């Protein structure tokens, strides 16, 4: 199963693998400016129902992302030990 930042549940951690080709270059650049680099660890802090934006922690900073962007960021879910 392919995982994206959007598929994370609250409390789950992941490693960013990269971006899919559907995400526009300007969004990709902006996300990297925010710290969403391949290899970076991200935690889903809050995941509300009904498609509301999710809240993520990356490099001790909190960001809210909607499905339109988060679904294009490919990740590997980390186990509790990683």
C-alpha beads as a LAMMPS data file, in Angstrom:
LAMMPS data file: protein, C-alpha beads

82 atoms
81 bonds

1 atom types
1 bond types

-500.0 500.0 xlo xhi
-500.0 500.0 ylo yhi
-500.0 500.0 zlo zhi

Masses

1 110.0

Atoms # bond

1 1 1 0.000 0.000 0.000
2 1 1 1.266 3.455 -0.898
3 1 1 1.196 5.858 2.006
4 1 1 0.961 9.611 1.817
5 1 1 1.113 12.248 4.504
6 1 1 -2.687 12.413 4.267
7 1 1 -3.113 8.708 5.178
8 1 1 -1.428 9.150 8.579
9 1 1 -3.524 8.928 11.706
10 1 1 -2.974 11.084 14.792
11 1 1 0.155 9.955 16.634
12 1 1 1.744 8.174 13.657
13 1 1 5.237 9.073 12.475
14 1 1 6.675 8.765 9.000
15 1 1 9.705 9.454 6.860
16 1 1 9.154 11.560 3.762
17 1 1 10.122 9.669 0.599
18 1 1 9.310 12.386 -1.929
19 1 1 6.541 13.987 -3.935
20 1 1 4.403 12.551 -6.696
21 1 1 4.458 14.134 -10.134
22 1 1 0.924 15.540 -9.775
23 1 1 2.064 18.122 -7.200
24 1 1 2.940 21.389 -8.916
25 1 1 6.582 22.464 -8.715
26 1 1 5.745 25.651 -6.794
27 1 1 4.022 23.588 -4.063
28 1 1 6.948 21.161 -3.960
29 1 1 9.418 24.026 -3.524
30 1 1 7.304 25.665 -0.827
31 1 1 6.922 22.426 1.125
32 1 1 10.704 21.939 1.111
33 1 1 11.139 25.524 2.360
34 1 1 8.882 24.539 5.282
35 1 1 11.119 21.539 6.068
36 1 1 9.249 18.724 4.324
37 1 1 12.410 17.220 2.759
38 1 1 12.877 13.610 1.688
39 1 1 14.331 11.767 4.686
40 1 1 12.705 14.089 7.230
41 1 1 10.569 12.612 10.026
42 1 1 7.027 13.956 10.367
43 1 1 4.424 13.278 13.077
44 1 1 0.686 13.609 12.562
45 1 1 -0.419 15.593 15.618
46 1 1 -4.126 15.888 14.858
47 1 1 -6.448 14.235 12.375
48 1 1 -10.026 15.469 12.471
49 1 1 -12.989 13.971 10.637
50 1 1 -14.835 15.138 7.547
51 1 1 -11.754 16.078 5.496
52 1 1 -10.622 18.895 7.780
53 1 1 -6.930 19.835 7.444
54 1 1 -4.553 17.654 9.448
55 1 1 -1.863 18.996 11.770
56 1 1 1.747 17.805 11.402
57 1 1 4.983 18.386 13.301
58 1 1 8.229 18.643 11.328
59 1 1 11.472 19.975 12.824
60 1 1 9.671 21.196 15.989
61 1 1 7.289 23.303 13.904
62 1 1 3.558 22.695 13.517
63 1 1 1.844 22.902 10.116
64 1 1 -1.733 22.390 9.004
65 1 1 -2.104 20.807 5.567
66 1 1 -5.180 19.940 3.583
67 1 1 -5.704 16.839 1.465
68 1 1 -4.961 18.733 -1.759
69 1 1 -1.267 18.989 -0.787
70 1 1 -0.720 16.235 1.812
71 1 1 -1.997 13.482 -0.489
72 1 1 0.915 14.151 -2.886
73 1 1 3.675 13.704 -0.286
74 1 1 4.822 10.070 -0.320
75 1 1 5.897 8.616 3.019
76 1 1 7.033 5.470 4.808
77 1 1 5.218 4.926 8.101
78 1 1 7.643 4.360 10.970
79 1 1 7.159 1.829 13.729
80 1 1 7.214 2.937 17.355
81 1 1 10.831 1.697 17.580
82 1 1 12.139 3.808 14.686

Bonds

1 1 1 2
2 1 2 3
3 1 3 4
4 1 4 5
5 1 5 6
6 1 6 7
7 1 7 8
8 1 8 9
9 1 9 10
10 1 10 11
11 1 11 12
12 1 12 13
13 1 13 14
14 1 14 15
15 1 15 16
16 1 16 17
17 1 17 18
18 1 18 19
19 1 19 20
20 1 20 21
21 1 21 22
22 1 22 23
23 1 23 24
24 1 24 25
25 1 25 26
26 1 26 27
27 1 27 28
28 1 28 29
29 1 29 30
30 1 30 31
31 1 31 32
32 1 32 33
33 1 33 34
34 1 34 35
35 1 35 36
36 1 36 37
37 1 37 38
38 1 38 39
39 1 39 40
40 1 40 41
41 1 41 42
42 1 42 43
43 1 43 44
44 1 44 45
45 1 45 46
46 1 46 47
47 1 47 48
48 1 48 49
49 1 49 50
50 1 50 51
51 1 51 52
52 1 52 53
53 1 53 54
54 1 54 55
55 1 55 56
56 1 56 57
57 1 57 58
58 1 58 59
59 1 59 60
60 1 60 61
61 1 61 62
62 1 62 63
63 1 63 64
64 1 64 65
65 1 65 66
66 1 66 67
67 1 67 68
68 1 68 69
69 1 69 70
70 1 70 71
71 1 71 72
72 1 72 73
73 1 73 74
74 1 74 75
75 1 75 76
76 1 76 77
77 1 77 78
78 1 78 79
79 1 79 80
80 1 80 81
81 1 81 82
